[in-house]
Amino acid sequence: MNENYELYQTLMVWENHQGLKRQKTEQGFICKHCRNYVTTHTLFSGVQNRNHCPYCLWSRHMDLYEAGDRLAACKAQMQPVGLAFKQSRKKYGQMGFGELMLIHLCTECGKTSLNRIAADDDAVTVLEVYEKSLTAEWQLDGIHVLSAAECSIVRSRLFGIG
């Protein structure tokens, strides 16, 4: 087990002591890639549907149609292969660039997915995924993989520096 699990246990003791009701039962998991315990508690990750490890960023092919549906039959590991911007439509119809998203590629069926970077994801590991993607040669189902031209934006979003 790791320190994340110990922190989770401390949080549960505090919630029980305070008499707070839990909205959702903790359903953490052991990462299939790095074997660390991963909590799905939103207080740590800041996301509703945790599906990747905050340490190695690998995921598991769980969702079929939408985030959290857990309907995929594949269940294989998904490798973090790059970063993209979440496309968002701004007021008055302009397209803008939203938050940074992890791009995952299924090691078995080849499906790609975009996943939010969670609050507890290791920023240095996210940067390493981005840097490795700069030399990759693949095309990913119409997903714009961030290039070297976006380096200052990536660093700013991850570390608050330019």
C-alpha positions in Angstrom: 0.0 0.0 0.0 1.1 3.6 -0.4 0.7 6.9 1.4 -2.4 7.8 -0.7 -4.2 4.8 0.9 -3.1 6.0 4.4 -4.3 9.5 3.7 -7.7 8.0 2.5 -8.0 6.0 5.8 -7.3 9.2 7.8 -10.0 11.0 5.9 -12.5 8.3 6.5 -11.8 8.4 10.3 -12.2 12.2 10.3 -15.5 11.9 8.3 -16.8 9.2 10.7 -15.8 11.3 13.7 -17.5 14.3 12.4 -20.7 12.3 11.6 -20.5 13.2 7.9 -22.4 11.1 5.5 -20.5 9.8 2.5 -22.1 10.4 -0.9 -20.3 7.6 -2.6 -18.6 4.5 -1.3 -14.9 4.4 -1.8 -14.0 2.0 -4.6 -10.3 2.4 -5.1 -8.3 0.1 -7.2 -4.8 -1.3 -7.7 -3.2 0.1 -10.8 -2.6 -2.8 -13.3 0.6 -1.1 -14.5 2.5 0.2 -11.5 0.6 -1.7 -8.7 0.0 1.4 -6.6 -3.3 1.8 -4.7 -5.5 4.5 -6.3 -8.3 6.2 -4.5 -11.4 7.2 -6.4 -12.4 9.7 -3.7 -13.2 13.1 -5.4 -11.5 15.0 -2.6 -8.2 13.7 -3.9 -8.7 13.7 -7.6 -11.2 16.4 -8.2 -12.9 14.2 -10.8 -16.1 12.2 -10.7 -15.0 9.1 -12.7 -11.4 8.2 -11.8 -10.1 5.8 -14.4 -6.3 6.3 -14.5 -3.5 6.1 -12.0 -2.1 9.4 -10.7 1.4 8.0 -10.5 2.0 6.3 -13.9 -1.1 7.8 -15.7 -2.0 4.4 -17.2 -5.7 3.6 -17.4 -7.9 0.7 -18.1 -10.4 0.4 -21.0 -13.6 0.7 -19.0 -16.0 3.1 -20.7 -17.7 2.5 -24.0 -20.0 5.4 -24.7 -19.4 8.0 -22.1 -17.3 8.7 -19.0 -18.3 6.5 -16.1 -20.5 4.1 -18.0 -18.1 1.2 -17.4 -19.6 -0.8 -20.4 -16.4 -1.6 -22.4 -15.8 -5.3 -22.8 -12.1 -4.9 -23.6 -10.8 -4.1 -20.0 -7.2 -4.0 -21.4 -4.6 -1.4 -20.2 -4.6 2.0 -21.9 -1.3 3.7 -22.3 -1.0 7.5 -21.9 0.4 8.6 -25.2 0.0 12.4 -25.4 -1.9 15.5 -24.4 -4.7 17.4 -26.2 -6.9 20.4 -25.4 -10.5 19.8 -24.6 -12.4 21.7 -27.4 -14.9 24.1 -26.0 -17.3 26.5 -27.7 -17.0 30.0 -26.3 -19.8 32.5 -26.1 -20.5 34.0 -29.6 -19.5 30.8 -31.4 -15.7 31.0 -31.2 -13.8 27.7 -30.7 -11.4 27.8 -27.8 -9.0 25.6 -26.1 -10.0 24.3 -22.7 -8.3 22.2 -20.1 -5.5 19.8 -20.8 -6.6 16.2 -21.5 -4.6 13.0 -21.4 -4.8 10.9 -24.5 -5.0 7.1 -23.8 -4.5 4.4 -26.4 -5.9 0.9 -25.6 -3.0 -1.7 -25.9 -5.4 -4.4 -27.1 -8.1 -2.9 -29.3 -6.5 0.4 -30.3 -9.3 2.7 -29.1 -8.4 6.2 -28.0 -9.9 8.2 -25.3 -9.5 11.7 -23.8 -9.4 11.9 -20.0 -9.3 14.8 -17.7 -6.0 15.4 -15.8 -7.0 14.9 -12.2 -5.9 17.2 -9.4 -3.6 14.5 -7.9 -1.9 13.4 -11.1 1.9 13.7 -11.0 2.6 16.8 -13.1 6.2 15.7 -13.9 4.8 12.4 -15.3 2.2 14.3 -17.4 5.1 16.4 -18.8 7.0 13.2 -19.6 4.1 11.8 -21.5 3.8 15.1 -23.5 7.6 15.1 -24.2 7.5 11.5 -25.4 4.6 12.2 -27.7 6.6 14.9 -29.5 8.6 12.1 -31.3 5.6 9.8 -31.9 4.5 9.0 -35.5 0.9 7.9 -35.0 -2.4 9.4 -35.9 -5.1 9.2 -33.2 -8.7 9.2 -34.6 -8.7 12.9 -35.4 -7.4 14.0 -32.0 -4.9 16.9 -32.3 -1.9 15.7 -30.2 -0.2 18.8 -28.8 3.1 19.6 -30.5 6.3 21.4 -29.5 4.6 24.7 -30.4 2.3 24.3 -27.4 5.2 23.7 -24.9 4.8 27.0 -23.0 1.1 26.4 -22.6 1.6 22.9 -21.3 4.2 24.1 -18.8 2.0 27.0 -17.7 -1.0 24.7 -17.2 1.0 22.1 -15.3 3.3 24.3 -13.2 2.0 27.8 -13.5 5.2 29.0 -15.3 5.8 30.0 -18.9 
